[in-house]
Amino acid sequence: MHTLEVSLGDRSYPIHIGAGALLRADLLASALRGRQVLIVSNSTVAPLYLARLKALLTTSQVAECILPDGEQFKDMAHLDVIFTALLTHRFNRDCTLIALGGGVVGDMTGFAAASYQRGVDFIQVPTTLLSQVDSSVGGKTGVNHALGKNMIGAFKQPNAVLIDTDVLQTLPDRELSAGLAEVIKYGLIRDLPFLEWLEASMPRLLAREPLALAEAIRRSCENKAEVVAADEFEQNDLRALLNLGHTFGHAIETGMGYGAWLHGEAVATGMLMAADLSARMGWLALDDVARVRHLLLQAGLPVMPPAELGVEELMRHMAVDKKVKNGELRLVLLTHIGTAVVSAAPELLLRETLAAGSRLGVSL
């Protein structure tokens, strides 16, 4: 078991990473303050892990709320299902919510915890690689809207994050690859030695070697914890760097309909588009872009946006982005492999990247 800390003063919390973390009653008990617990999960994860998590809880009142599985259900209507469960069981301000699932469950549970009676405790127990290395850490919570992804939400830090590497053995291959997109992101924006390790270790990660997975998760969480500690509320653009590829990716998710593309798949394509635009800006060499493309393909990820989304539609969806300031779209781009900046880009170059479309996967 390896434990990291997200250093946020009196709101600091541990990230426990290791095999069997889901079975450690002591880790769970140390993060619980009240006697009422609501476990929020989904229809895929609950049959696998809900019973063993409930067995660890000795609190007087434990209830569960099972949501349907999928990004298309990350909305206000299903957020209300969580509120209804809390009110039905008469949970008070000392209750704790436990998010047992992937990024959708974690984001919605955190938003419910931030909102219910103006704030209650919650714990993250992420069960996908993507949620383990990204969404469970840092306190960003929320839901989607038909006009934009993650545009409604709140900052709410968990009491603790319990990352059990064993659960990744039941993760579908497509979900594993989607999580690797966020892992690769850390290497591209701020950790070149980690990127080099990923290039050498990708076969081991795809084979789900426990030590390789644990190392990838640890390095990812270390990177995110450092960024969150330095810029929790995204005030100075440091935390915004974690959104490499996300503006492009969110446009794909919104345009295709939530759930058609996995978040990590859209982000992977978005990261290559960001690399392509960075090259058009004169910052990256074409060999750098090819390097990014090769690693994404090696991880089993898509690198071409859907053909049915044209330039104008992508531009329209990208305009609804949290990094827009004073009407100007700002993007996370790469000045070098391992170094990122938040920058505006000439519209002509952006349109050229979007128009490149299907060519991004084969040549640049």
Secondary structure as UniProt FT lines:
FT   STRAND          2..6
FT   HELIX           9..11
FT   STRAND          13..18
FT   TURN            19..20
FT   HELIX           21..23
FT   HELIX           25..31
FT   STRAND          36..42
FT   TURN            43..45
FT   HELIX           46..55
FT   STRAND          61..67
FT   HELIX           71..73
FT   HELIX           76..88
FT   TURN            89..90
FT   TURN            93..94
FT   STRAND          96..101
FT   HELIX           103..115
FT   HELIX           116..118
FT   STRAND          121..126
FT   HELIX           129..130
FT   HELIX           131..135
FT   STRAND          140..145
FT   TURN            146..147
FT   STRAND          148..155
FT   STRAND          161..164
FT   HELIX           165..170
FT   HELIX           173..190
FT   HELIX           192..206
FT   TURN            207..208
FT   HELIX           210..230
FT   TURN            232..233
FT   HELIX           239..243
FT   TURN            244..245
FT   HELIX           246..256
FT   TURN            258..259
FT   HELIX           263..280
FT   TURN            281..282
FT   HELIX           286..298
FT   TURN            299..300
FT   TURN            307..308
FT   HELIX           311..318
FT   TURN            322..323
FT   TURN            326..327
FT   STRAND          330..336
FT   TURN            337..338
FT   STRAND          339..344
FT   HELIX           347..356
FT   HELIX           357..361
//
